Amino acid sequence: MKTNMPLETISPMMFVWLIPLIVWSIIWKGYALWKCGRNNQPAWFIVILILNTAGILPIVYLVWFQHRKVRKIDVQRKNR
């Protein structure tokens, strides 16, 4: 039983959605992987690298789970 579809049978409308989705995912994944590497978070790095979630998991990591650098101004305000 042949399960491969020829390229001609794929709708052109699929490519209109697929190409921007791939670009979107690569951008977010690349940025999140870079942040994971800089923040020394290997577990997050592996999870984001393996799972393809159309950019959702990298965005979740960047918003809620990445380490935030403490600025000098914030430290000085706490010490007052």
C-alpha positions in Angstrom: 0.0 0.0 0.0 1.5 3.3 -1.1 1.0 6.1 1.4 3.2 8.9 0.0 1.2 11.6 -1.7 2.6 13.3 -4.7 3.4 16.9 -4.3 0.8 17.8 -6.9 -2.0 16.6 -4.7 -1.1 19.0 -1.8 -3.2 22.1 -1.8 -1.3 25.4 -2.5 -3.2 26.9 0.4 -1.3 24.6 2.7 2.0 26.2 1.7 0.5 29.7 2.3 0.1 28.6 6.0 3.0 26.2 6.3 5.9 28.5 5.2 5.1 31.3 7.7 4.5 28.8 10.4 8.0 27.2 9.9 9.7 30.6 9.9 7.8 31.7 13.0 8.8 28.5 14.8 12.4 28.7 13.8 12.7 32.3 15.0 11.2 31.6 18.4 13.0 28.3 18.9 16.3 29.8 18.0 15.9 32.7 20.4 14.7 30.4 23.2 17.6 28.0 22.7 20.0 30.8 22.7 18.6 32.1 26.1 18.6 28.5 27.5 22.3 28.1 26.6 23.2 31.5 28.1 21.2 30.8 31.3 22.7 27.3 31.7 19.4 25.5 31.6 20.2 22.3 29.8 16.8 20.6 30.6 14.9 23.4 28.9 17.3 23.4 26.0 16.7 19.7 25.3 12.9 20.0 25.7 12.7 23.0 23.3 15.1 21.3 20.9 13.2 18.1 20.7 9.5 19.2 20.8 8.0 21.1 17.9 5.2 23.2 19.2 5.0 25.9 16.5 6.7 28.4 18.8 4.4 28.0 21.8 6.8 26.2 24.1 9.7 28.7 23.4 7.4 31.6 24.1 6.2 30.0 27.4 9.8 29.5 28.4 10.8 33.1 27.5 7.9 34.6 29.3 7.8 32.5 32.5 10.7 30.2 33.0 14.0 31.9 31.9 16.3 33.3 34.5 16.1 37.0 34.8 19.3 39.0 35.3 19.1 41.3 38.3 20.1 44.8 37.4 22.3 46.9 39.7 19.6 49.5 40.1 17.2 46.8 41.5 19.8 45.6 44.0 20.4 49.1 45.2 16.7 49.8 45.7 16.4 46.6 47.8 19.3 47.6 50.0 17.8 51.0 50.9 
